[in-house]
């Protein structure tokens, strides 16, 4: 009788978890075409544009070629193992031009699988520092790189790894030595599949101060992309399977975070971009995680894409106390499949993907 009771409780738990996850998986959401204006693909990117960071003058740095096969090769298309990690730069102010591949430092030329990306600009020297999550074969790293515009190349500033880096997803630069980083799982292997199914809360959020790393949020799950508000007082964190964006109040210096607000977006939100001009949030989103999963197991199968914009309407000290949700872009997977990021610059939009192309759109009012 005891074993039957335990089995029943376990079955009920798994059914409850499967039902909750199915809501985020959006199995019936096939994707609808919606355009903010003329859109086109940007050459030569073909193997993903997972995350994008933008300078104040419109240079967009794009991470491409993430090798998901190092995470769980049996669950993804074998072609991922042939992807080559790259950084591209696209100039919003010369938007008719293609994206250009940036030369990597020799330390990364054969050891680069980029994921989340952020940047810092030095207002005095003009130096651009890139912070890039890199899934090396030997572990998880954050690469800090200096961009040389004349040669369109990157030089190594510092490479950071830590025992707390288990399955990094994104990075948020604080200064040239310190950053925040999110772990989206405890395992980097196929075991990670069990984490959401069993409701394991083994993710954490890390602050690295230049010397020491520490967990500042623990016992979480599904921690994904991170961005900073334009006044620097709040941190945004996406939770794809929960279909929500979380807003944390930030204590500058100690970098402690306290949950302030949670916004239900209604679909799986991936990377978040904070528009420093307007305060709007732009999110690459997945209408169907089920179709995204199929796409990643066979790249030829398309997954729908959608971009969400969250417009703050609240007071300056609590901007998202009131807000509106917009969907300026949608696609059935033909133009871009599996949208993971969206960045906005002066009525222009760049949309990245996990393993497909990148799209550029004019945003017409």
Secondary structure as GFF3:
##gff-version 3
##sequence-region A 1 365
A	DSSP	alpha_helix	2	25	.	.	.	ID=ss1
A	DSSP	beta_strand	39	41	.	.	.	ID=ss2
A	DSSP	beta_strand	51	54	.	.	.	ID=ss3
A	DSSP	beta_strand	59	64	.	.	.	ID=ss4
A	DSSP	alpha_helix	69	72	.	.	.	ID=ss5
A	DSSP	three_ten_helix	73	75	.	.	.	ID=ss6
A	DSSP	three_ten_helix	78	82	.	.	.	ID=ss7
A	DSSP	beta_strand	86	91	.	.	.	ID=ss8
A	DSSP	three_ten_helix	92	94	.	.	.	ID=ss9
A	DSSP	beta_strand	100	102	.	.	.	ID=ss10
A	DSSP	three_ten_helix	106	108	.	.	.	ID=ss11
A	DSSP	beta_strand	114	121	.	.	.	ID=ss12
A	DSSP	beta_strand	128	136	.	.	.	ID=ss13
A	DSSP	beta_strand	139	148	.	.	.	ID=ss14
A	DSSP	beta_strand	153	160	.	.	.	ID=ss15
A	DSSP	beta_strand	168	173	.	.	.	ID=ss16
A	DSSP	beta_strand	179	183	.	.	.	ID=ss17
A	DSSP	alpha_helix	192	198	.	.	.	ID=ss18
A	DSSP	beta_strand	203	208	.	.	.	ID=ss19
A	DSSP	beta_strand	213	220	.	.	.	ID=ss20
A	DSSP	beta_strand	226	228	.	.	.	ID=ss21
A	DSSP	beta_strand	234	239	.	.	.	ID=ss22
A	DSSP	three_ten_helix	240	242	.	.	.	ID=ss23
A	DSSP	beta_strand	244	251	.	.	.	ID=ss24
A	DSSP	beta_strand	256	264	.	.	.	ID=ss25
A	DSSP	beta_strand	268	274	.	.	.	ID=ss26
A	DSSP	beta_strand	281	286	.	.	.	ID=ss27
A	DSSP	alpha_helix	289	297	.	.	.	ID=ss28
A	DSSP	beta_strand	305	312	.	.	.	ID=ss29
A	DSSP	three_ten_helix	316	321	.	.	.	ID=ss30
A	DSSP	beta_strand	323	331	.	.	.	ID=ss31
A	DSSP	beta_strand	339	344	.	.	.	ID=ss32
A	DSSP	beta_strand	348	353	.	.	.	ID=ss33
A	DSSP	beta_strand	359	362	.	.	.	ID=ss34
###
